[in-house]
Amino acid sequence: MVPRVPSPRRPRLPSGRAADAALAAVVLVLVAVGSLRSLIGERQESWETTALAWALLVAACAALYACRRHPVPTATFVLAATIAYYLVSAYDGPLLVAFVVALYTVAAEGRLRMAILLAALGLLLTGAGTLLGNHDVNGVALFMMTGWLVGVVALGWVRENRLALAREAEQRAASEERLRIARELHDVVGHHISLINVQSAAALRRLRKDPEGGPERAEEALGAIKDASREALRELRTTLGVLRQVDESAPTAPVAGLDRLGDLAAAARRTGLDVRVSTDGERRRLPAEVDLAAYRIVQESLTNVTRHAQATAVTVRTEHGPRHLTVEVTDNGRGPIPLGGGSGSGITGMRERARALGGELTTGPTLNGGFTVRATLPCPAAPLAHLPGPGSAMANGEPPRP
């Protein structure tokens, strides 16, 4: 048996407070190494002055630990400590690196104006020191320092903008995902609960009107309630499984699509509707998202008819065009609910589904007083002739003809 070799773990970069401490430590090491000549070699100042300069150096670098949480106060302190260091020490150490890091953090945290103000203040004080006789900084060095500070502020501002855009995109994606989940749950649960509500009302009505023969007739409605509740639980379990993103066994039931229009028609027929399903054009293999959207639109339309339309007949028609799929549901009921008469979001959800795929959905009354829902979805695909159409005999709940 070959022993299993563990894969090497990638080192994790520090984050949070650990990252702040690491940044302060790295800057301190760089500045300290660049300032060692104040401790070694010929003396240019007293040891007391050197100790004070090193105290300012350590304080400026240690302050970077709080730079991300309090960027402006920290950068102001670092600038003051840096100015004091260069005024006290006779050695020109690289403590300006700490101020550059603090300035970048101020800009990266979205405080652009304060970053510009601090950078301008640092340049003015450095220029004033040059005019007063500081021979370590000449005009060329001052010009280069200006370029460095402007570049640092610009880099921090760019990073802040990129993070803001990323947060905005993340929030937009989260909002779209919430809307998609809400539509899916509305379609999955609403349809079956509506059927259960209609069938239970029918069963109660039959029991009250016909105490003797009612139980036998109510048994059919109770069977429909059982089937609808089982289907609702199955689809709800599938939807929640996708949301959890867990490794579950693949569902054995067919995926919701136009191939299951026969199931929708059969469930609607059990409520007393005369449902007719037809298809035009050559059947094709549809993209999964188009197939699901078309199925959900038909499902929600039948739900609305069952709950609100008081219709007796419904026609579901699908048309496969060269580049579009058209789904149309027409009933002979009283039409849509008057404005303010309902609190549902079915038509809005159907319209959002169609628009999300680049299609459109229209609704309106028919000439005979009914109501029509028509969705057009783009779906270029190759024809697949061997699949049964949704308007076939089996889809309409009829036995196949010889």
Secondary structure as GFF3:
##gff-version 3
##sequence-region A 1 402
A	DSSP	alpha_helix	17	34	.	.	.	ID=ss1
A	DSSP	three_ten_helix	36	38	.	.	.	ID=ss2
A	DSSP	alpha_helix	47	62	.	.	.	ID=ss3
A	DSSP	three_ten_helix	63	66	.	.	.	ID=ss4
A	DSSP	alpha_helix	71	88	.	.	.	ID=ss5
A	DSSP	alpha_helix	96	108	.	.	.	ID=ss6
A	DSSP	alpha_helix	112	131	.	.	.	ID=ss7
A	DSSP	alpha_helix	139	209	.	.	.	ID=ss8
A	DSSP	alpha_helix	214	244	.	.	.	ID=ss9
A	DSSP	three_ten_helix	258	260	.	.	.	ID=ss10
A	DSSP	alpha_helix	261	269	.	.	.	ID=ss11
A	DSSP	beta_strand	274	280	.	.	.	ID=ss12
A	DSSP	alpha_helix	288	304	.	.	.	ID=ss13
A	DSSP	pi_helix	305	309	.	.	.	ID=ss14
A	DSSP	beta_strand	313	320	.	.	.	ID=ss15
A	DSSP	beta_strand	324	331	.	.	.	ID=ss16
A	DSSP	alpha_helix	346	356	.	.	.	ID=ss17
A	DSSP	beta_strand	360	365	.	.	.	ID=ss18
A	DSSP	beta_strand	371	378	.	.	.	ID=ss19
###
